[in-house]
Each structure stands twice: as C-alpha cells, then as structure tokens.
Amino acid sequence: MMFLLYSLGRMVRVRFAPSPTGHLHIGAARTALYNWLYARHHGGKFILRIEDTDVSRSSQEMSAGIIQGLEWLGLDWDEGPVFQSQRISLYKQKAEELVQKDKAYYCYCSPDMKQTTKQWESRCTCFHLSEREIKEYERQGRSKAIRFKVPKGELRYRDMIHGDITTQLDNIENFVLLRRDGLPTYHLSVVVDDIDQKVTHVIRGDDHISNTPKQILVYKAMKANIPKFGHMSLILGKDKKKLSKRHGETSVLEFRDKGFLPLAVDNFLAQMSWSPGQEKIYSLDEMIEKFYLDKRSRGHPIFDLEKLGWLNGQLISQMNAEKLFPYVRKELKKSGLWREELGNKERKWFLRLIDLLKPRNKRISDFTPRARPFLSDNYPVEEEAVGKYLKDEHLPPLLTKLGQDFSECDDFSAEKIEEITRERADKEKVKAALLIHALRVIVLGMKVSPGIFEVLELVGKERTLHRLRGYLDSQ
C-alpha cells in the first residue's frame, strides 16, 4: 500500500489550467477563483497555464477569451500564461526518461488490433515484448506510443476536501503517456508542468478524482514532490444535472455581456459552497482574508440565476455613481444613446440620473430602457399604462392647468414640482395620484418608475412641457 505524505513549509503555488476548446465556463471560473483566493490568502503564487495540446479543438480565439474572462473577474496571475503547445519537446523527453528508468515502455498496439485481441481493451502487453520483437517492429517503421507501467497494490492519498481516497491499482490499465503522433496525454503533460512550475496544491473539480491516482504514480516515478489535492464538487443546474447551456448563460463573458458586474459574479461563485459568514457582497480583499478551502460544503452547489441577479442588484445599489459610470456608458453606447457631453459638461446631471435609476436595476443592461426617456424623445409607451392611467376624461383639462403651473415656475426642482402638483390636485378636488400616474406615463411611457418629482426634475422643464403638450394635442 502506498500512503502519500506531503512536504510542509513550501510556498503555496497553485495553477489554473484550462483547455482552450471552449469559452471560460462558469464552473472553470469558479475553479480559477478558488485557486486565486487560496494563493492570495496564503501569500503564494497563482499560475496560468493553457493546456492546448489538443490541436484539433484548441484555438487562439478561445485562449484569448479565457484570458479576457479572468481579467474581467479581476483574477490576476503571477506567472504565465504558459502554453503547453510550446513545450511538446519537453514532454517527449520526460516520457523517454521514464522508459529508460523502466517506469514506462513502448507500445506498438494499433486501433485495428482491437478486432483481433483483447489487449487493447484491457491492459496492453507490449511490455512483454522481447528485444527481437521490438527491433522487428522498429525495422517495419511501426508507430509507437509510450505507456506507463502501473504497479500492483493500492494507492491512498488524502484529499483536502474529501479526506482519504483509496484506489486499487489493478483497476488501472497501463495508460498512455505519449501518443503515436508524438503528442502527450493529459496525465503526462499536467504532471511535467506541475513539477516544472513547482505546484504545491492542485485545486480542481470532482470530475478529476479518477485522474488523480494515475498522476500521483507519474509524480512518484519522476521522484518529484507530490502536491496536495483538493477536489471541489461540480455545479449542477436546478434539475440536479451537470451544468450546461440548456441551463442558460454558462460563459463568463456571456454574464458580462448580459449586464452582470464582475464582483457580483465573484461573490456568486465564491459563496456557492464556501461560507465566509454573512451572506452579503464581499470585496475581493475581504474574500482573500476570510478564505479557507476546508470551510466549504462537499455538496453539489446549484446554479441559481435568480440569486446572481439578486447579488448583482445589491451591488449596483451599493456602488456610487462614479464607479457605475463606465459600465453604464458602455451599455448606452451599445444602444446608440450615449453622447460625449454626458461624460463632461453634463456629467453631474448624468451621475444624478444613475443614482436615481440604480435601486431598481438587477443588471447594468437595465439602465438602457430606463434611461432612454431621459436621453431621447424616442421611447416606447406601455399600452397597459395608457389604459390604466390616461383614460380619465377629466385628465386633459387638469393637465392643461398643471402644464401652465409648470411653465410659470422658475424653480423646477423636485420639491417645487411636488408642491405645485399637490396644490393643483387640491384646487381641482382630485387625488394627487391621478396627476402623478398620468405624468409618469406621459413623460416616461411607464407605469412604474422612481419618484416622479425627482424624475421630472432630471427630465427638465422644457422636455416635460413638450411631452405634456404632445399628449394634449393628441386628445
């Protein structure tokens, strides 16, 4: 039996090693965040490695997207990015060294042998080949792979999350390290790189538990320090199935494009199965201070988009307008509502608008439809709102008088607008709500909005009167 002990006292060095065969998935982003928090909490190093040896599926575009996603989340790295595709010769060298140490052997099996022998289906028997047979295969120019010689017995290691895990080595075949095409398998390249980069802790998803015994065997064969392993439970959808596109947005950059803030996504991912204490929005510095890998649940976290929306809304409401400004500007540029004056001579007014609108927004993208009536006269009007609040036959004469009151007002502030509106309602012996709801629909096209008097102040006297006249002329 092998029981593995780990050397203590080494600086924590962790890595995030995605394959650029797709976008940065929310599950991979959680792995990156946990590694980053662990490194930062312990004053260690966070390494970025791109595992792009699968040439047919990897792409530079996906690599760039992964890097962009990490940057958006605020996860900086200390070393890298290291691209495995640039290290193929090193993997070949290490595989050959294992053959020389009698820890691996050349395998001449080919896929078509599966039809005639069981050796491809279970354990390859090429390690029994005689020198004469090997020389003959070499003379024929037969392509070969390199397989690891799996010893007998059992292997036990202590997972930082799951505790002791034991594997019967008889259940592991002599696995391939180097393929016939000269490319390394995951089990070779990941170990070679972890050794080369002095990785001390491997924190990854539960789906890698089955890989770990093989990799530990390779570490031992190379007489290298074995890192500590921690395997996190995978994120599931509400249907308790593995998270996929059928559950909605799953790419980090999709969340960015749909109006979510990076810190909200960080909190959402961090608090899925790790509890820092109170459920609230934590800064990255606060998360670093509180983070411990063992303070987390082993249960599978559920992907709850509603909770992310709540967190995002909480963060938006807490942020000041200056910090929200660049995010809102980006959204308004997408819709063509942005004008440069909003960033300079109208900036003070625009920041007030952000503060007015932010309490009702769950996403940054929500600012666009709600800001439109303040920035343009081309805005939709909710038919339901018209039917509910503009059908009273007494409204046109009442609004005509109220418009006259507004036009005679020099101080078009929220306080003065409220005073004028309520005085007019009292004079006409109607409820102020009749005028308030009508003003909201006419000026904004909505039945729900922030306080109407603050709204009218920001819309401005001229635009308010213009919209009132437009409504009255249509009656």
N, C-alpha and C positions, 0 to 999 in steps of 0.2 A: 504493500500500500504506500502511495506517495501522499504525504501531508505537507502542504506548502507553507513555509514561513516567509515573511517579508521583512526586508531590512528596514530599520527605522532611522529617522533623523535626516532623510533626504528631503531636499526642497520639493514641494509639490509641483509636479509638471503634468498637465493634462492636455488632451488634444481633442479637437472636433474634426472628424474625418469624413465628410460627406462624399458621396459619389455624384458627379455632375451628370446624372442621367435623367434629371427632372428638376423642378423648381424646389426651393427650400420649403419643405413641408413643415406644417406646424409641429409635428412630432419631432422632426430633426431639430427644429428651432428650440424646442424645449430641452433636448439633449445638449445643444450648444450652450443654452443659458445656464443649465445646472453645472456644466464643466467650467464655464466662465466664473460663476459665483463661487464655486469651490476653490478655484485658483486664486481669485481675488481675496476671499476670506482668509486663506492661509498664506497670503503674500507670495504665491507661486506664479507659475508661468502658464499661459494659455496659448496653445499652438494650433494653427490652422493648417490642415493637410487636405488636399484634394485628391481623392482616390479615383483617378481617371484612367486606370489600366484597361477598362472595358472600352476599347477604341470604337467599337461599332455603335455604342449607345451614349458615350460621353460627348460633350460639346463645350466649346469655349463660351458659348452664349449661356449655358446653364451654370458654368463655373462663375461667370460674371454675375449672374442672378443670385447665386448663393452668397457671394461676397457683398453684393448690394443689400441683400436681406439682413445679413449680420450687421452691416454698418447702420442700417435703418434702426435696428433694435438697440443700437448703442453698445454692441459687443465687440470691443477691440481685441486684437491678438498681439502677442509679444514676439512670436516667431512665425514665419511663413508669409503667404501661403506656399507650401511645398507641394509640388505636383508629382505624383507617382510616375506619370508617363515619362518624366525626365530622369528616372532612376532605374530603368529596366536592367541596365548592365550590372548594377549593384545586386539586384535580386538574383540574377543568373549566377553571379559569383558566390553568393551565400548558399544557394541551392547546391552548387558543385562542391562547396566546402563540406556540406552535410553528407554528400556521397562519399567524400574522402574520409570522413570520420565514421563511416559505416552507420550513420543515422538515417540515410536515405539511399535509394537505389534507382537505377534507370529502368523505366517501364516502357516496353515496346508494344503493349496492348494497343489495339485499334478498335474503333467502334464496331466494325463489322465482325469482330471476334465474338461479340455478344450473341450472335446467331449460332455459334458452334461450341461455346464453352461457358461455364458458369463463373469463370474467374473475373470477368468484367462486372458481373452482377454482385459479387461479394468482394473477397479480397484478391487483389492482383497477386499472382505467384511468380512474377518476374524476378523476385529476389532469390529464387531458387535456380535461376539460370546459371549454367556453367560458363566458364571463360570462353570455351569453344563456341557455345551458342551466342554469346554476346558478340564475339568477333564476327560471326557469320551475319548477324543482324546489322552490324556496323558496315560490313562489306556490301550488304544489299542496299545500304543507304536508308534503312528503315528509320522513320522519325521516332523520337522517344520523348517521353515525359520524365519527370523526376518525382518519385513518390516517397513519402515519409514512412519509416519503419515504426509502426505503432507497437510498443512493448505490451507485455501481458500484465494483468493485475487490475488495480483500480486507482483512480486519481481523485483526491479530495482537495477542494480549496474553499476558502472562507469568503463568501460574497459580503460586501459591506451592507447590503440591504437584505438579502435572503438568508444569510448565515451559511452554515456548511452545506456544500453541494458535492455529492459523490457520483462519479461516473465509472462504470465498468468498461475497461479499455477493450475488452473482447467485442464490444458493440461498435467499435470504431474501425473502419477499414483503413488500410494503408492509403492515406489520402494524398492527392496530387499537390505538389508544391509548385512545380513549373510545368506548364502545358507543352504539348508538342510544338506549338507555334512559337515557343520561347517566352511567352508572357506568364507572369506569376499569377498564382491564385491568391485569393484574399488572405488565406492562412499564412502564406509566406510574406507577402508584401507588408501586411499590417504589423507582423512581429519584427521584421527587419527595421521598419521605420520607427516602431516604438522603442526598440533598443538604441537605434542611432540617435533618436531625439530624447533619450533618457526619460521616457514617460514613466511616471510613478503610479498613476491611478487611471484606470480605464472606466469611464462612466458612460453607459450606453443603454439601449433598450433591451427588454427581456428577450426579444427575438434573437439576441446574440448569445444566449446562455449555451445553446447547443454547440456554438463555435469555440467556446472558451477552452474546453479540455484539449482540443487539438492545438490551439495556440500556446497553451501552457507547455505542452510537450515540445513544441518547437523552441520556446524560450529555454527550456532545460537542455535541449540538445545543443543549443548555442552557448550554454553556460552563462546565461545572462540573468540579471536581476529580474524577477517576475513582478509586474505591477500588481497593485490591489485592484480588484474588480468590483464594480457596483452596477447591478442591472435594474433599471427602472421599469416599472410596469407600463405597458403601452396605453396610449389614449384610445378610448372607444367612443363611438357615436352613441346617441341616446338609445339606439336599438341594441346596444351592447356588442356591436360588431366593430371590427377594426376600422379605424377612421379612414375614409376615402372621399373622393369627390362627390359621391352621392349625398354626403352629409353637408354639402355647401362649400363655402370657401375653406381651402386647406393650405393654400400657399401664403407665405408671409407677405409677399408683395401684393397679393390679392387683398389682404387686410389693409395694407397701406392705401391701395387704390380705392377701397370702399369707404375710406374716411376714418379709419381707426388710428389712434395715436400709438407710437412705439412703446411708451411707458405703460399704457393700458395693456398692450399685448404681453409685455414683460411680466406684469403683475398677474395676468390671466394664466400664463404658462407656469410661473413660479408657484402660484397658490393652488395649482391643480391637485398636487399631492404632498405639498410641503406647507406646513402652517407656521408662519412667522409670529403668530399670536392673534392679534385683532385683524378682522377682515376689513381692509382699507387699501388705499393706494399708497404704496411704499416707493420711495425713490430708490434708484439703483444702489446708492451708498447705504441706505437702510437695509436693503436686502443683503448686501455683502456682509454687513455687520452681524446680521441675525442668522445667516445661512449655515445649516448643518445638514449633511447628507442623510444622517440617520433620523432626522426629525421629519419624516415623511411617511406616508401611508404606502403599504405594499399593494393595496387595492388598485384596480384599474380606474384612472380618472375618466370622467365623462366630459366629452366636448359639448359645452353648453354656450351656444352663440348668444343667448339672451343674457347670460352672466357677463360675457365680454362686452355686450352693448351697455349693460349697467355700469361696469367699471369704466368704460370709455366716457359715458355721460358724466360720471362722478368726476373724472379727471378734467374734462372740459369745463365743468362748472367751477372747479378749484383753481384752474390756471388763470393768470391775469391776461388781459387783452394783448399786451405786448408779446407774450410767449405764444399766444394763439395766432397772432398776426400772420407769420409766414405760412402756416398751414391753411388759413382761410384764404389768403391771397392766391395760393396755388389752386385751390378749388374754384375760385372765381375766375381765374384765368382760363380754366378748362371750359367754362360756360360762356366766356366772352363778356362777362360782367365787369371785369377788372378794368380800371383806368388808373393811370400813373398818379393822378392827383390824390388818390386815396392813400398813397404812400408818402406824400409830402404835405402840400398845403391843406388837404382835407384829412390828414392822418388823425388828428384829435377827434374829429367827428366820427371817423371810421372806427376808432378804438371804442368809442361810446356805443356804437352800433354792435360791435362784437360782444361787449359786456351785456347789452340789452338782450341779445339773442341766445347767448350761450347756455342759460339754465335749461332750455327745452331741447337741447341737441344731444343726441346719443352718438352721432358721428360728425366728423368735420364736414362731410358732404351734405349734412342737413342745413348748413349755413346758406348754401346756394339758393334753394327755393324760398327760404325765409328772408334772405337779404334782397331778393330780386325786387320787390315793390319799393325798397328804399333807394335802389340804384337805377331803376328803369321804369318807364311807364308801360312797358310791355310785360304784363304779368297776368297769370290766369286768375279767373274768379270762380270760386267754388259754387256750383249751382245749388247745392243744398243750403249753403249760407244765404244765397239770394232768396230762396224760397222761404227760409225761416225768418229772416230779419229785414227784408226790404219790401214786403208785401203790404204793410200797413198803409192805408190810403191817406193817413194824416202825416206821413213822413215828408213828402215833398215840401209842403209849406213850412213845416218845422225846420227842415234842413236849410231852406232858403233863409230863414231868420237866423239860424245858427251860423250860416256862412257869412251873413252880414256882420254878426257879432265878431267873428274871427277876423274879418277884413279890417275892422275898426280897432283891433288890438295891436298895440305896438310891442308888447312883451309876450311873444309866442312861446312861453315856457310851459312845461308840464303842469306846474301849479296853477298858472293863469288859465290854461286851456280847460282844466278841470273845473275851476271856478266859473268860467263862462258857460260851460256845458250844463252844469248843475243849476245855475241861475236861470238859464233858458228853459230847462225842464220844469222848474218851479213855476215860472211865469205861465207856461203853457199847461200846467197841471197834468204833466205826464211823468212817468218814471224816467229817471236819467238813463236807465238801462236801454230804453228804446233808442235813444240817440247814440249811446256808446256802441251798441251792437251794429247799428247802421253805419256808423263811421268806420268801424273795423272792416266791414265787408267792402265799403266803397273805396277806402284808402289802401287796403291791403289785399282785398279779394279773399279773405279768410274768415272763418268763424271763430278761430282760436288764435291768440297772439299774446305777446307780453302786454303790460298795462297800456291801454290805448292812449293815455295822455302823454306818456314817455314816447310812444310810437309817433304821435303827431308832431311832437317837438323835433324829433330827428328827421321825419319826413320833410318838415319845414312848412311854413305858412303858405308860400306860393304854390307848392305842389299839392298841398291839402286842398286849397281853394280850387285849384284847377280840376282836381278829381271830383270835388263836390259839384262844380258847375257841369262837368261831363255827365254825371249821373242825372242831375236835374234836367239837363237839356234832352236827355233820352226819355223822359217821362211824358 
